[in-house]
Amino acid sequence: MFRHLLRAFILLTAVVLAGWGSPVGMLPALIPAASPFVALSSAAAQRMGDYVWLAAVPALILAVCIPRGFCRYACPVGFLHEEAASLGCKGQLKLLRLIAVGRAISLVTLGGALLGYPLFLWLDPLAQLSFYLNSIFNPRADWALLIAVLILPSIVLIGLLWPFFWCQRLCPLGGLQDLLIRTNALRRKQHPVAAPSDGSTLLAKSPNGAVFPARRAFLGLCAGALAAPLILAFRKKKAAVPLRPPGAAAEARFTGLCVRCGNCVRRCPAAIIRPDVARYGVASFMTPVLDFSEDYCRPDCRSCTQVCPSGALKRLSAAAKRAYRIGLAQVNCDLCLLANGAECTACITQCPYEAIAIESPDGGFTSQPAVDKQKCNGCGACEAVCPVRPHRAVRVLPGWQRK
């Protein structure tokens, strides 16, 4: 009973945090950051630490000391899945008993993270919970809401049809806990870890016990380590590069680091961050992209950088935010009203960095806007205010500043 109440309380807390319109600082990042799968993979991929990952320390302690400790006492997704399992089918297909891919997913992801690209970080259950809640509470969710409704409810539905299949066999966070308890069992020279005595059949033990052969673990890490450089090389060759929020990691690594939690989309006060649905390929699916059609990125706003749990968006100081270059504005003089003799200086007067000025390429007969590359940081103010339709005369181009 205690563990049910505790997980229900954690789920309620997550709902309250997601529903809170203006949360303080980094609070929204704590839900997915509490996952050891996210924290360890992100830290390995970036060779750095972030104080938000301290939220995963209690879960790590539980996972090392107790078989599936985080699942049993803290995971809100596991709580939903277990409650659905208690109402669903009592039996399981024999074929499903043979499938246990969660540990393989966690190993491949960790192996890829060691070389900079955690392959399946977005499969973390706490990230999926955040994505679902952010989409539900976001009135601008559109496509994200549809995708969110398909993912988390599907996990619950799996619990109804095949009890405990997700938690025991598919969940990468659960698979990581199997590996951690295996390490602890080796340290104590115990094989395998005994089932708990509280009757929690869901998480009493992982499939085939807690023992996971070292050779399989090695092969899983190697598979991820081999896949990561191939993916990075392929991503670097892609021509289409989207505009990413401030502080974004290099584009080749960004799609691996992003957990698709939706925090940045939900917390952007200007509503210029949108989840990518199909524009930039499969790897970019549901990652955040910028849209300056209605508004722009304010120089003093750092909301998106403060709520990222994985480091896909680096936390920026106020000075670093102003200096960060999202992209570069480019003027199409064939469409520009000023360049075609009309009176329009909207982009010039709106630019908060004074990066656009009037120039006369023919000695005074005509005038047109000119962008100063040293001042422009790609905030999108010029694009948002441009009156030309349907195609803006000034657009922000991505990628030129990224390493």
Beta strands, then each sheet from edge to edge (+ up, - down):
strand 1: 273-275
strand 2: 288-290
strand 3: 327-331
strand 4: 356-359
strand 5: 368-371
strand 6: 394-398
sheet 1: 1+ 2-
sheet 2: 3+ 6-
sheet 3: 4+ 5-
end
